[in-house]
Amino acid sequence: MFRDIYKPLIFLQIILVIYLGFLIYKEKKENYVLKRDYRNYLNKINKLEEENKILEKRIKYLSNPENLKKELKDKFNLVEPGEKVIILPENF
C-alpha cells in the first residue's frame, strides 16, 4: 500500500528537483549578464573620470590669459600688432 504512494512522491520529487535546477540555472545566467554589464559600466565610468581629469587640467591651463593667448595664436595663426611670423620649411 505504501509502495503505491512512494512512486508518485518520487516522481514529484524528481520533477521538483529538475524545476529547481532550471530556476537556479536561469538565475545564474541572469547574474552573469548583470555582472558583465556592471564591469562594463565600471570601465566606462573609469574612462570618463580620467577624461574629466584631463579636461579639468585643460580648463585650468586655459584659464590663464597668457596660456589662452598662446593657444589661440597656435591654433588660428594669430599675431599681435607689431609681431612678425617666420615660416620655416618642414625639412629645415
PyMOL Python script that loads the backbone (N, CA, C, O; Angstrom):
from pymol import cmd

cmd.read_pdbstr("""\
ATOM      1  N   MET A   1       0.815  -1.182   0.000  1.00  0.00           N
ATOM      2  CA  MET A   1       0.000   0.000   0.000  1.00  0.00           C
ATOM      3  C   MET A   1       0.875   1.269   0.000  1.00  0.00           C
ATOM      4  O   MET A   1       0.614   2.208  -0.753  1.00  0.00           O
ATOM      5  N   PHE A   2       1.929   1.285   0.864  1.00  0.00           N
ATOM      6  CA  PHE A   2       2.815   2.451   0.911  1.00  0.00           C
ATOM      7  C   PHE A   2       3.659   2.564  -0.358  1.00  0.00           C
ATOM      8  O   PHE A   2       4.075   3.657  -0.741  1.00  0.00           O
ATOM      9  N   ARG A   3       3.908   1.421  -1.008  1.00  0.00           N
ATOM     10  CA  ARG A   3       4.683   1.453  -2.245  1.00  0.00           C
ATOM     11  C   ARG A   3       3.945   2.230  -3.322  1.00  0.00           C
ATOM     12  O   ARG A   3       4.576   2.897  -4.141  1.00  0.00           O
ATOM     13  N   ASP A   4       2.678   2.158  -3.334  1.00  0.00           N
ATOM     14  CA  ASP A   4       1.882   2.872  -4.327  1.00  0.00           C
ATOM     15  C   ASP A   4       1.965   4.380  -4.099  1.00  0.00           C
ATOM     16  O   ASP A   4       1.881   5.157  -5.051  1.00  0.00           O
ATOM     17  N   ILE A   5       2.127   4.794  -2.851  1.00  0.00           N
ATOM     18  CA  ILE A   5       2.227   6.219  -2.532  1.00  0.00           C
ATOM     19  C   ILE A   5       3.632   6.732  -2.844  1.00  0.00           C
ATOM     20  O   ILE A   5       3.781   7.875  -3.276  1.00  0.00           O
ATOM     21  N   TYR A   6       4.659   5.919  -2.636  1.00  0.00           N
ATOM     22  CA  TYR A   6       6.048   6.348  -2.853  1.00  0.00           C
ATOM     23  C   TYR A   6       6.361   6.648  -4.316  1.00  0.00           C
ATOM     24  O   TYR A   6       7.110   7.583  -4.596  1.00  0.00           O
ATOM     25  N   LYS A   7       5.813   5.887  -5.246  1.00  0.00           N
ATOM     26  CA  LYS A   7       6.101   6.096  -6.667  1.00  0.00           C
ATOM     27  C   LYS A   7       5.704   7.504  -7.122  1.00  0.00           C
ATOM     28  O   LYS A   7       6.522   8.177  -7.750  1.00  0.00           O
ATOM     29  N   PRO A   8       4.480   7.982  -6.833  1.00  0.00           N
ATOM     30  CA  PRO A   8       4.157   9.357  -7.250  1.00  0.00           C
ATOM     31  C   PRO A   8       4.971  10.405  -6.495  1.00  0.00           C
ATOM     32  O   PRO A   8       5.305  11.449  -7.056  1.00  0.00           O
ATOM     33  N   LEU A   9       5.292  10.137  -5.224  1.00  0.00           N
ATOM     34  CA  LEU A   9       6.102  11.095  -4.460  1.00  0.00           C
ATOM     35  C   LEU A   9       7.513  11.202  -5.028  1.00  0.00           C
ATOM     36  O   LEU A   9       8.069  12.297  -5.121  1.00  0.00           O
ATOM     37  N   ILE A  10       8.086  10.073  -5.404  1.00  0.00           N
ATOM     38  CA  ILE A  10       9.426  10.076  -6.009  1.00  0.00           C
ATOM     39  C   ILE A  10       9.379  10.827  -7.342  1.00  0.00           C
ATOM     40  O   ILE A  10      10.268  11.622  -7.651  1.00  0.00           O
ATOM     41  N   PHE A  11       8.337  10.566  -8.120  1.00  0.00           N
ATOM     42  CA  PHE A  11       8.173  11.263  -9.398  1.00  0.00           C
ATOM     43  C   PHE A  11       8.044  12.769  -9.163  1.00  0.00           C
ATOM     44  O   PHE A  11       8.669  13.550  -9.880  1.00  0.00           O
ATOM     45  N   LEU A  12       7.263  13.188  -8.196  1.00  0.00           N
ATOM     46  CA  LEU A  12       7.107  14.606  -7.867  1.00  0.00           C
ATOM     47  C   LEU A  12       8.429  15.225  -7.399  1.00  0.00           C
ATOM     48  O   LEU A  12       8.748  16.363  -7.743  1.00  0.00           O
ATOM     49  N   GLN A  13       9.185  14.468  -6.616  1.00  0.00           N
ATOM     50  CA  GLN A  13      10.486  14.960  -6.149  1.00  0.00           C
ATOM     51  C   GLN A  13      11.442  15.155  -7.319  1.00  0.00           C
ATOM     52  O   GLN A  13      12.177  16.141  -7.365  1.00  0.00           O
ATOM     53  N   ILE A  14      11.434  14.236  -8.249  1.00  0.00           N
ATOM     54  CA  ILE A  14      12.304  14.355  -9.426  1.00  0.00           C
ATOM     55  C   ILE A  14      11.907  15.582 -10.244  1.00  0.00           C
ATOM     56  O   ILE A  14      12.763  16.359 -10.668  1.00  0.00           O
ATOM     57  N   ILE A  15      10.610  15.747 -10.459  1.00  0.00           N
ATOM     58  CA  ILE A  15      10.129  16.918 -11.197  1.00  0.00           C
ATOM     59  C   ILE A  15      10.513  18.196 -10.463  1.00  0.00           C
ATOM     60  O   ILE A  15      10.954  19.160 -11.089  1.00  0.00           O
ATOM     61  N   LEU A  16      10.351  18.214  -9.152  1.00  0.00           N
ATOM     62  CA  LEU A  16      10.698  19.378  -8.339  1.00  0.00           C
ATOM     63  C   LEU A  16      12.184  19.689  -8.419  1.00  0.00           C
ATOM     64  O   LEU A  16      12.560  20.854  -8.544  1.00  0.00           O
ATOM     65  N   VAL A  17      13.032  18.681  -8.352  1.00  0.00           N
ATOM     66  CA  VAL A  17      14.481  18.877  -8.442  1.00  0.00           C
ATOM     67  C   VAL A  17      14.845  19.427  -9.819  1.00  0.00           C
ATOM     68  O   VAL A  17      15.680  20.327  -9.918  1.00  0.00           O
ATOM     69  N   ILE A  18      14.239  18.908 -10.878  1.00  0.00           N
ATOM     70  CA  ILE A  18      14.517  19.397 -12.237  1.00  0.00           C
ATOM     71  C   ILE A  18      14.071  20.855 -12.360  1.00  0.00           C
ATOM     72  O   ILE A  18      14.788  21.682 -12.924  1.00  0.00           O
ATOM     73  N   TYR A  19      12.891  21.164 -11.833  1.00  0.00           N
ATOM     74  CA  TYR A  19      12.381  22.538 -11.899  1.00  0.00           C
ATOM     75  C   TYR A  19      13.275  23.494 -11.111  1.00  0.00           C
ATOM     76  O   TYR A  19      13.590  24.586 -11.586  1.00  0.00           O
ATOM     77  N   LEU A  20      13.677  23.091  -9.925  1.00  0.00           N
ATOM     78  CA  LEU A  20      14.566  23.942  -9.122  1.00  0.00           C
ATOM     79  C   LEU A  20      15.920  24.116  -9.802  1.00  0.00           C
ATOM     80  O   LEU A  20      16.501  25.201  -9.758  1.00  0.00           O
ATOM     81  N   GLY A  21      16.421  23.066 -10.425  1.00  0.00           N
ATOM     82  CA  GLY A  21      17.671  23.170 -11.178  1.00  0.00           C
ATOM     83  C   GLY A  21      17.545  24.159 -12.315  1.00  0.00           C
ATOM     84  O   GLY A  21      18.460  24.944 -12.564  1.00  0.00           O
ATOM     85  N   PHE A  22      16.416  24.128 -13.009  1.00  0.00           N
ATOM     86  CA  PHE A  22      16.167  25.075 -14.093  1.00  0.00           C
ATOM     87  C   PHE A  22      16.132  26.503 -13.559  1.00  0.00           C
ATOM     88  O   PHE A  22      16.716  27.400 -14.167  1.00  0.00           O
ATOM     89  N   LEU A  23      15.463  26.729 -12.441  1.00  0.00           N
ATOM     90  CA  LEU A  23      15.400  28.065 -11.847  1.00  0.00           C
ATOM     91  C   LEU A  23      16.779  28.561 -11.427  1.00  0.00           C
ATOM     92  O   LEU A  23      17.114  29.728 -11.633  1.00  0.00           O
ATOM     93  N   ILE A  24      17.574  27.678 -10.841  1.00  0.00           N
ATOM     94  CA  ILE A  24      18.935  28.053 -10.430  1.00  0.00           C
ATOM     95  C   ILE A  24      19.767  28.422 -11.660  1.00  0.00           C
ATOM     96  O   ILE A  24      20.486  29.421 -11.654  1.00  0.00           O
ATOM     97  N   TYR A  25      19.662  27.612 -12.708  1.00  0.00           N
ATOM     98  CA  TYR A  25      20.403  27.907 -13.943  1.00  0.00           C
ATOM     99  C   TYR A  25      19.994  29.267 -14.509  1.00  0.00           C
ATOM    100  O   TYR A  25      20.841  30.061 -14.918  1.00  0.00           O
ATOM    101  N   LYS A  26      18.695  29.521 -14.526  1.00  0.00           N
ATOM    102  CA  LYS A  26      18.182  30.781 -15.058  1.00  0.00           C
ATOM    103  C   LYS A  26      18.708  31.966 -14.249  1.00  0.00           C
ATOM    104  O   LYS A  26      19.096  32.979 -14.832  1.00  0.00           O
ATOM    105  N   GLU A  27      18.728  31.861 -12.930  1.00  0.00           N
ATOM    106  CA  GLU A  27      19.233  32.936 -12.072  1.00  0.00           C
ATOM    107  C   GLU A  27      20.735  33.131 -12.256  1.00  0.00           C
ATOM    108  O   GLU A  27      21.210  34.266 -12.294  1.00  0.00           O
ATOM    109  N   LYS A  28      21.483  32.040 -12.372  1.00  0.00           N
ATOM    110  CA  LYS A  28      22.932  32.141 -12.585  1.00  0.00           C
ATOM    111  C   LYS A  28      23.234  32.842 -13.906  1.00  0.00           C
ATOM    112  O   LYS A  28      24.138  33.674 -13.985  1.00  0.00           O
ATOM    113  N   LYS A  29      22.472  32.502 -14.939  1.00  0.00           N
ATOM    114  CA  LYS A  29      22.681  33.118 -16.246  1.00  0.00           C
ATOM    115  C   LYS A  29      22.389  34.616 -16.168  1.00  0.00           C
ATOM    116  O   LYS A  29      23.158  35.423 -16.691  1.00  0.00           O
ATOM    117  N   GLU A  30      21.305  34.986 -15.531  1.00  0.00           N
ATOM    118  CA  GLU A  30      20.962  36.407 -15.389  1.00  0.00           C
ATOM    119  C   GLU A  30      22.003  37.129 -14.543  1.00  0.00           C
ATOM    120  O   GLU A  30      22.360  38.270 -14.837  1.00  0.00           O
ATOM    121  N   ASN A  31      22.489  36.471 -13.496  1.00  0.00           N
ATOM    122  CA  ASN A  31      23.516  37.052 -12.629  1.00  0.00           C
ATOM    123  C   ASN A  31      24.799  37.298 -13.420  1.00  0.00           C
ATOM    124  O   ASN A  31      25.457  38.321 -13.231  1.00  0.00           O
ATOM    125  N   TYR A  32      25.159  36.368 -14.304  1.00  0.00           N
ATOM    126  CA  TYR A  32      26.355  36.532 -15.132  1.00  0.00           C
ATOM    127  C   TYR A  32      26.215  37.764 -16.026  1.00  0.00           C
ATOM    128  O   TYR A  32      27.147  38.560 -16.142  1.00  0.00           O
ATOM    129  N   VAL A  33      25.055  37.919 -16.653  1.00  0.00           N
ATOM    130  CA  VAL A  33      24.824  39.062 -17.534  1.00  0.00           C
ATOM    131  C   VAL A  33      24.907  40.358 -16.742  1.00  0.00           C
ATOM    132  O   VAL A  33      25.502  41.329 -17.209  1.00  0.00           O
ATOM    133  N   LEU A  34      24.320  40.389 -15.552  1.00  0.00           N
ATOM    134  CA  LEU A  34      24.357  41.594 -14.731  1.00  0.00           C
ATOM    135  C   LEU A  34      25.781  41.928 -14.298  1.00  0.00           C
ATOM    136  O   LEU A  34      26.172  43.095 -14.305  1.00  0.00           O
ATOM    137  N   LYS A  35      26.556  40.918 -13.924  1.00  0.00           N
ATOM    138  CA  LYS A  35      27.953  41.161 -13.535  1.00  0.00           C
ATOM    139  C   LYS A  35      28.758  41.699 -14.709  1.00  0.00           C
ATOM    140  O   LYS A  35      29.576  42.603 -14.540  1.00  0.00           O
ATOM    141  N   ARG A  36      28.530  41.148 -15.897  1.00  0.00           N
ATOM    142  CA  ARG A  36      29.242  41.615 -17.092  1.00  0.00           C
ATOM    143  C   ARG A  36      28.884  43.070 -17.388  1.00  0.00           C
ATOM    144  O   ARG A  36      29.764  43.886 -17.662  1.00  0.00           O
ATOM    145  N   ASP A  37      27.609  43.391 -17.333  1.00  0.00           N
ATOM    146  CA  ASP A  37      27.184  44.766 -17.562  1.00  0.00           C
ATOM    147  C   ASP A  37      27.766  45.701 -16.511  1.00  0.00           C
ATOM    148  O   ASP A  37      28.180  46.816 -16.827  1.00  0.00           O
ATOM    149  N   TYR A  38      27.798  45.248 -15.264  1.00  0.00           N
ATOM    150  CA  TYR A  38      28.353  46.048 -14.169  1.00  0.00           C
ATOM    151  C   TYR A  38      29.827  46.360 -14.432  1.00  0.00           C
ATOM    152  O   TYR A  38      30.262  47.499 -14.257  1.00  0.00           O
ATOM    153  N   ARG A  39      30.591  45.356 -14.849  1.00  0.00           N
ATOM    154  CA  ARG A  39      32.012  45.578 -15.155  1.00  0.00           C
ATOM    155  C   ARG A  39      32.171  46.552 -16.320  1.00  0.00           C
ATOM    156  O   ARG A  39      33.040  47.423 -16.289  1.00  0.00           O
ATOM    157  N   ASN A  40      31.332  46.407 -17.347  1.00  0.00           N
ATOM    158  CA  ASN A  40      31.405  47.318 -18.497  1.00  0.00           C
ATOM    159  C   ASN A  40      31.119  48.754 -18.072  1.00  0.00           C
ATOM    160  O   ASN A  40      31.807  49.681 -18.500  1.00  0.00           O
ATOM    161  N   TYR A  41      30.108  48.936 -17.233  1.00  0.00           N
ATOM    162  CA  TYR A  41      29.782  50.283 -16.774  1.00  0.00           C
ATOM    163  C   TYR A  41      30.881  50.850 -15.881  1.00  0.00           C
ATOM    164  O   TYR A  41      31.174  52.045 -15.939  1.00  0.00           O
ATOM    165  N   LEU A  42      31.484  50.007 -15.065  1.00  0.00           N
ATOM    166  CA  LEU A  42      32.605  50.486 -14.245  1.00  0.00           C
ATOM    167  C   LEU A  42      33.765  50.952 -15.125  1.00  0.00           C
ATOM    168  O   LEU A  42      34.387  51.978 -14.851  1.00  0.00           O
ATOM    169  N   ASN A  43      34.048  50.198 -16.174  1.00  0.00           N
ATOM    170  CA  ASN A  43      35.115  50.598 -17.106  1.00  0.00           C
ATOM    171  C   ASN A  43      34.788  51.929 -17.771  1.00  0.00           C
ATOM    172  O   ASN A  43      35.657  52.790 -17.913  1.00  0.00           O
ATOM    173  N   LYS A  44      33.528  52.094 -18.179  1.00  0.00           N
ATOM    174  CA  LYS A  44      33.128  53.354 -18.797  1.00  0.00           C
ATOM    175  C   LYS A  44      33.251  54.506 -17.811  1.00  0.00           C
ATOM    176  O   LYS A  44      33.698  55.596 -18.168  1.00  0.00           O
ATOM    177  N   ILE A  45      32.854  54.259 -16.570  1.00  0.00           N
ATOM    178  CA  ILE A  45      32.941  55.299 -15.544  1.00  0.00           C
ATOM    179  C   ILE A  45      34.402  55.685 -15.323  1.00  0.00           C
ATOM    180  O   ILE A  45      34.719  56.870 -15.221  1.00  0.00           O
ATOM    181  N   ASN A  46      35.286  54.704 -15.249  1.00  0.00           N
ATOM    182  CA  ASN A  46      36.712  54.990 -15.045  1.00  0.00           C
ATOM    183  C   ASN A  46      37.283  55.797 -16.209  1.00  0.00           C
ATOM    184  O   ASN A  46      38.055  56.733 -16.000  1.00  0.00           O
ATOM    185  N   LYS A  47      36.903  55.435 -17.431  1.00  0.00           N
ATOM    186  CA  LYS A  47      37.387  56.185 -18.598  1.00  0.00           C
ATOM    187  C   LYS A  47      36.873  57.619 -18.574  1.00  0.00           C
ATOM    188  O   LYS A  47      37.611  58.559 -18.868  1.00  0.00           O
ATOM    189  N   LEU A  48      35.601  57.775 -18.222  1.00  0.00           N
ATOM    190  CA  LEU A  48      35.037  59.127 -18.165  1.00  0.00           C
ATOM    191  C   LEU A  48      35.662  59.957 -17.047  1.00  0.00           C
ATOM    192  O   LEU A  48      35.851  61.163 -17.206  1.00  0.00           O
ATOM    193  N   GLU A  49      35.983  59.329 -15.927  1.00  0.00           N
ATOM    194  CA  GLU A  49      36.650  60.059 -14.844  1.00  0.00           C
ATOM    195  C   GLU A  49      38.038  60.515 -15.276  1.00  0.00           C
ATOM    196  O   GLU A  49      38.449  61.632 -14.961  1.00  0.00           O
ATOM    197  N   GLU A  50      38.759  59.667 -15.990  1.00  0.00           N
ATOM    198  CA  GLU A  50      40.074  60.060 -16.498  1.00  0.00           C
ATOM    199  C   GLU A  50      39.940  61.207 -17.500  1.00  0.00           C
ATOM    200  O   GLU A  50      40.705  62.171 -17.464  1.00  0.00           O
ATOM    201  N   GLU A  51      38.963  61.089 -18.389  1.00  0.00           N
ATOM    202  CA  GLU A  51      38.739  62.155 -19.356  1.00  0.00           C
ATOM    203  C   GLU A  51      38.360  63.456 -18.645  1.00  0.00           C
ATOM    204  O   GLU A  51      38.784  64.537 -19.053  1.00  0.00           O
ATOM    205  N   ASN A  52      37.578  63.349 -17.603  1.00  0.00           N
ATOM    206  CA  ASN A  52      37.182  64.518 -16.826  1.00  0.00           C
ATOM    207  C   ASN A  52      38.391  65.185 -16.184  1.00  0.00           C
ATOM    208  O   ASN A  52      38.489  66.412 -16.176  1.00  0.00           O
ATOM    209  N   LYS A  53      39.320  64.383 -15.643  1.00  0.00           N
ATOM    210  CA  LYS A  53      40.540  64.936 -15.044  1.00  0.00           C
ATOM    211  C   LYS A  53      41.361  65.685 -16.091  1.00  0.00           C
ATOM    212  O   LYS A  53      41.886  66.767 -15.830  1.00  0.00           O
ATOM    213  N   ILE A  54      41.459  65.094 -17.272  1.00  0.00           N
ATOM    214  CA  ILE A  54      42.219  65.739 -18.350  1.00  0.00           C
ATOM    215  C   ILE A  54      41.570  67.067 -18.740  1.00  0.00           C
ATOM    216  O   ILE A  54      42.254  68.072 -18.931  1.00  0.00           O
ATOM    217  N   LEU A  55      40.248  67.054 -18.853  1.00  0.00           N
ATOM    218  CA  LEU A  55      39.540  68.284 -19.222  1.00  0.00           C
ATOM    219  C   LEU A  55      39.651  69.347 -18.132  1.00  0.00           C
ATOM    220  O   LEU A  55      39.770  70.534 -18.436  1.00  0.00           O
ATOM    221  N   GLU A  56      39.612  68.935 -16.875  1.00  0.00           N
ATOM    222  CA  GLU A  56      39.778  69.900 -15.781  1.00  0.00           C
ATOM    223  C   GLU A  56      41.159  70.538 -15.816  1.00  0.00           C
ATOM    224  O   GLU A  56      41.296  71.740 -15.589  1.00  0.00           O
ATOM    225  N   LYS A  57      42.187  69.735 -16.102  1.00  0.00           N
ATOM    226  CA  LYS A  57      43.541  70.285 -16.227  1.00  0.00           C
ATOM    227  C   LYS A  57      43.614  71.263 -17.404  1.00  0.00           C
ATOM    228  O   LYS A  57      44.261  72.307 -17.326  1.00  0.00           O
ATOM    229  N   ARG A  58      42.941  70.900 -18.485  1.00  0.00           N
ATOM    230  CA  ARG A  58      42.941  71.768 -19.675  1.00  0.00           C
ATOM    231  C   ARG A  58      42.236  73.087 -19.369  1.00  0.00           C
ATOM    232  O   ARG A  58      42.703  74.149 -19.781  1.00  0.00           O
ATOM    233  N   ILE A  59      41.123  73.029 -18.654  1.00  0.00           N
ATOM    234  CA  ILE A  59      40.395  74.248 -18.282  1.00  0.00           C
ATOM    235  C   ILE A  59      41.250  75.113 -17.375  1.00  0.00           C
ATOM    236  O   ILE A  59      41.301  76.333 -17.531  1.00  0.00           O
ATOM    237  N   LYS A  60      41.922  74.474 -16.428  1.00  0.00           N
ATOM    238  CA  LYS A  60      42.789  75.230 -15.516  1.00  0.00           C
ATOM    239  C   LYS A  60      43.922  75.896 -16.293  1.00  0.00           C
ATOM    240  O   LYS A  60      44.270  77.046 -16.023  1.00  0.00           O
ATOM    241  N   TYR A  61      44.493  75.180 -17.252  1.00  0.00           N
ATOM    242  CA  TYR A  61      45.577  75.719 -18.064  1.00  0.00           C
ATOM    243  C   TYR A  61      45.087  76.907 -18.896  1.00  0.00           C
ATOM    244  O   TYR A  61      45.759  77.935 -18.981  1.00  0.00           O
ATOM    245  N   LEU A  62      43.914  76.755 -19.504  1.00  0.00           N
ATOM    246  CA  LEU A  62      43.400  77.810 -20.378  1.00  0.00           C
ATOM    247  C   LEU A  62      42.779  78.969 -19.622  1.00  0.00           C
ATOM    248  O   LEU A  62      42.482  80.002 -20.221  1.00  0.00           O
ATOM    249  N   SER A  63      42.577  78.822 -18.324  1.00  0.00           N
ATOM    250  CA  SER A  63      42.028  79.937 -17.547  1.00  0.00           C
ATOM    251  C   SER A  63      43.071  81.037 -17.345  1.00  0.00           C
ATOM    252  O   SER A  63      42.728  82.170 -17.008  1.00  0.00           O
ATOM    253  N   ASN A  64      44.329  80.700 -17.550  1.00  0.00           N
ATOM    254  CA  ASN A  64      45.393  81.697 -17.507  1.00  0.00           C
ATOM    255  C   ASN A  64      45.375  82.446 -18.845  1.00  0.00           C
ATOM    256  O   ASN A  64      45.491  81.821 -19.899  1.00  0.00           O
ATOM    257  N   PRO A  65      45.232  83.781 -18.815  1.00  0.00           N
ATOM    258  CA  PRO A  65      45.143  84.542 -20.080  1.00  0.00           C
ATOM    259  C   PRO A  65      46.346  84.362 -20.995  1.00  0.00           C
ATOM    260  O   PRO A  65      46.188  84.350 -22.216  1.00  0.00           O
ATOM    261  N   GLU A  66      47.535  84.223 -20.438  1.00  0.00           N
ATOM    262  CA  GLU A  66      48.730  84.040 -21.273  1.00  0.00           C
ATOM    263  C   GLU A  66      48.675  82.705 -22.014  1.00  0.00           C
ATOM    264  O   GLU A  66      49.008  82.631 -23.197  1.00  0.00           O
ATOM    265  N   ASN A  67      48.257  81.662 -21.322  1.00  0.00           N
ATOM    266  CA  ASN A  67      48.157  80.354 -21.977  1.00  0.00           C
ATOM    267  C   ASN A  67      47.059  80.353 -23.039  1.00  0.00           C
ATOM    268  O   ASN A  67      47.213  79.753 -24.103  1.00  0.00           O
ATOM    269  N   LEU A  68      45.966  81.023 -22.745  1.00  0.00           N
ATOM    270  CA  LEU A  68      44.877  81.114 -23.718  1.00  0.00           C
ATOM    271  C   LEU A  68      45.347  81.851 -24.973  1.00  0.00           C
ATOM    272  O   LEU A  68      45.055  81.438 -26.096  1.00  0.00           O
ATOM    273  N   LYS A  69      46.071  82.937 -24.766  1.00  0.00           N
ATOM    274  CA  LYS A  69      46.593  83.704 -25.898  1.00  0.00           C
ATOM    275  C   LYS A  69      47.538  82.835 -26.733  1.00  0.00           C
ATOM    276  O   LYS A  69      47.485  82.851 -27.962  1.00  0.00           O
ATOM    277  N   LYS A  70      48.386  82.090 -26.060  1.00  0.00           N
ATOM    278  CA  LYS A  70      49.333  81.212 -26.752  1.00  0.00           C
ATOM    279  C   LYS A  70      48.591  80.158 -27.582  1.00  0.00           C
ATOM    280  O   LYS A  70      48.953  79.906 -28.731  1.00  0.00           O
ATOM    281  N   GLU A  71      47.570  79.553 -27.009  1.00  0.00           N
ATOM    282  CA  GLU A  71      46.797  78.527 -27.722  1.00  0.00           C
ATOM    283  C   GLU A  71      46.072  79.126 -28.925  1.00  0.00           C
ATOM    284  O   GLU A  71      46.040  78.523 -29.997  1.00  0.00           O
ATOM    285  N   LEU A  72      45.499  80.295 -28.748  1.00  0.00           N
ATOM    286  CA  LEU A  72      44.799  80.943 -29.861  1.00  0.00           C
ATOM    287  C   LEU A  72      45.762  81.255 -30.995  1.00  0.00           C
ATOM    288  O   LEU A  72      45.429  81.069 -32.165  1.00  0.00           O
ATOM    289  N   LYS A  73      46.953  81.726 -30.654  1.00  0.00           N
ATOM    290  CA  LYS A  73      47.952  82.019 -31.681  1.00  0.00           C
ATOM    291  C   LYS A  73      48.344  80.744 -32.428  1.00  0.00           C
ATOM    292  O   LYS A  73      48.446  80.746 -33.655  1.00  0.00           O
ATOM    293  N   ASP A  74      48.561  79.665 -31.692  1.00  0.00           N
ATOM    294  CA  ASP A  74      48.971  78.408 -32.326  1.00  0.00           C
ATOM    295  C   ASP A  74      47.876  77.831 -33.222  1.00  0.00           C
ATOM    296  O   ASP A  74      48.153  77.400 -34.341  1.00  0.00           O
ATOM    297  N   LYS A  75      46.655  77.821 -32.743  1.00  0.00           N
ATOM    298  CA  LYS A  75      45.582  77.163 -33.489  1.00  0.00           C
ATOM    299  C   LYS A  75      45.090  77.983 -34.669  1.00  0.00           C
ATOM    300  O   LYS A  75      44.767  77.424 -35.718  1.00  0.00           O
ATOM    301  N   PHE A  76      45.028  79.283 -34.518  1.00  0.00           N
ATOM    302  CA  PHE A  76      44.429  80.121 -35.555  1.00  0.00           C
ATOM    303  C   PHE A  76      45.447  81.007 -36.269  1.00  0.00           C
ATOM    304  O   PHE A  76      45.064  81.881 -37.047  1.00  0.00           O
ATOM    305  N   ASN A  77      46.717  80.795 -36.019  1.00  0.00           N
ATOM    306  CA  ASN A  77      47.786  81.566 -36.653  1.00  0.00           C
ATOM    307  C   ASN A  77      47.576  83.066 -36.471  1.00  0.00           C
ATOM    308  O   ASN A  77      47.735  83.845 -37.411  1.00  0.00           O
ATOM    309  N   LEU A  78      47.225  83.451 -35.277  1.00  0.00           N
ATOM    310  CA  LEU A  78      47.016  84.862 -34.975  1.00  0.00           C
ATOM    311  C   LEU A  78      48.342  85.519 -34.581  1.00  0.00           C
ATOM    312  O   LEU A  78      49.243  84.869 -34.052  1.00  0.00           O
ATOM    313  N   VAL A  79      48.434  86.815 -34.851  1.00  0.00           N
ATOM    314  CA  VAL A  79      49.602  87.588 -34.430  1.00  0.00           C
ATOM    315  C   VAL A  79      49.109  88.877 -33.799  1.00  0.00           C
ATOM    316  O   VAL A  79      48.060  89.410 -34.160  1.00  0.00           O
ATOM    317  N   GLU A  80      49.870  89.350 -32.872  1.00  0.00           N
ATOM    318  CA  GLU A  80      49.551  90.633 -32.247  1.00  0.00           C
ATOM    319  C   GLU A  80      50.153  91.743 -33.104  1.00  0.00           C
ATOM    320  O   GLU A  80      51.098  91.507 -33.857  1.00  0.00           O
ATOM    321  N   PRO A  81      49.615  92.933 -32.991  1.00  0.00           N
ATOM    322  CA  PRO A  81      50.197  94.049 -33.764  1.00  0.00           C
ATOM    323  C   PRO A  81      51.681  94.221 -33.421  1.00  0.00           C
ATOM    324  O   PRO A  81      52.068  94.265 -32.253  1.00  0.00           O
ATOM    325  N   GLY A  82      52.471  94.315 -34.445  1.00  0.00           N
ATOM    326  CA  GLY A  82      53.905  94.501 -34.259  1.00  0.00           C
ATOM    327  C   GLY A  82      54.678  93.186 -34.255  1.00  0.00           C
ATOM    328  O   GLY A  82      55.907  93.213 -34.326  1.00  0.00           O
ATOM    329  N   GLU A  83      54.019  92.052 -34.176  1.00  0.00           N
ATOM    330  CA  GLU A  83      54.715  90.758 -34.201  1.00  0.00           C
ATOM    331  C   GLU A  83      54.946  90.337 -35.645  1.00  0.00           C
ATOM    332  O   GLU A  83      54.188  90.700 -36.545  1.00  0.00           O
ATOM    333  N   LYS A  84      55.991  89.577 -35.843  1.00  0.00           N
ATOM    334  CA  LYS A  84      56.283  89.047 -37.168  1.00  0.00           C
ATOM    335  C   LYS A  84      56.278  87.525 -37.073  1.00  0.00           C
ATOM    336  O   LYS A  84      56.687  86.947 -36.065  1.00  0.00           O
ATOM    337  N   VAL A  85      55.812  86.898 -38.129  1.00  0.00           N
ATOM    338  CA  VAL A  85      55.739  85.437 -38.190  1.00  0.00           C
ATOM    339  C   VAL A  85      56.820  84.941 -39.124  1.00  0.00           C
ATOM    340  O   VAL A  85      56.995  85.468 -40.222  1.00  0.00           O
ATOM    341  N   ILE A  86      57.544  83.929 -38.687  1.00  0.00           N
ATOM    342  CA  ILE A  86      58.563  83.306 -39.511  1.00  0.00           C
ATOM    343  C   ILE A  86      58.066  81.901 -39.852  1.00  0.00           C
ATOM    344  O   ILE A  86      57.756  81.110 -38.961  1.00  0.00           O
ATOM    345  N   ILE A  87      57.995  81.604 -41.128  1.00  0.00           N
ATOM    346  CA  ILE A  87      57.546  80.286 -41.574  1.00  0.00           C
ATOM    347  C   ILE A  87      58.781  79.513 -42.013  1.00  0.00           C
ATOM    348  O   ILE A  87      59.513  79.942 -42.905  1.00  0.00           O
ATOM    349  N   LEU A  88      58.997  78.395 -41.390  1.00  0.00           N
ATOM    350  CA  LEU A  88      60.146  77.553 -41.723  1.00  0.00           C
ATOM    351  C   LEU A  88      59.678  76.351 -42.521  1.00  0.00           C
ATOM    352  O   LEU A  88      58.591  75.830 -42.274  1.00  0.00           O
ATOM    353  N   PRO A  89      60.476  75.908 -43.465  1.00  0.00           N
ATOM    354  CA  PRO A  89      60.108  74.697 -44.213  1.00  0.00           C
ATOM    355  C   PRO A  89      60.149  73.473 -43.304  1.00  0.00           C
ATOM    356  O   PRO A  89      60.858  73.451 -42.297  1.00  0.00           O
ATOM    357  N   GLU A  90      59.380  72.463 -43.675  1.00  0.00           N
ATOM    358  CA  GLU A  90      59.289  71.267 -42.840  1.00  0.00           C
ATOM    359  C   GLU A  90      60.615  70.525 -42.735  1.00  0.00           C
ATOM    360  O   GLU A  90      60.896  69.935 -41.692  1.00  0.00           O
ATOM    361  N   ASN A  91      61.417  70.535 -43.754  1.00  0.00           N
ATOM    362  CA  ASN A  91      62.677  69.802 -43.757  1.00  0.00           C
ATOM    363  C   ASN A  91      63.840  70.642 -43.243  1.00  0.00           C
ATOM    364  O   ASN A  91      64.994  70.338 -43.547  1.00  0.00           O
ATOM    365  N   PHE A  92      63.569  71.669 -42.486  1.00  0.00           N
ATOM    366  CA  PHE A  92      64.613  72.561 -42.009  1.00  0.00           C
ATOM    367  C   PHE A  92      65.446  71.915 -40.944  1.00  0.00           C
ATOM    368  O   PHE A  92      66.377  72.533 -40.429  1.00  0.00           O
TER     369      PHE A  92
END
""", "prot")
cmd.dss("prot")
cmd.show_as("cartoon", "prot")
cmd.util.cbc("prot")
cmd.orient("prot")
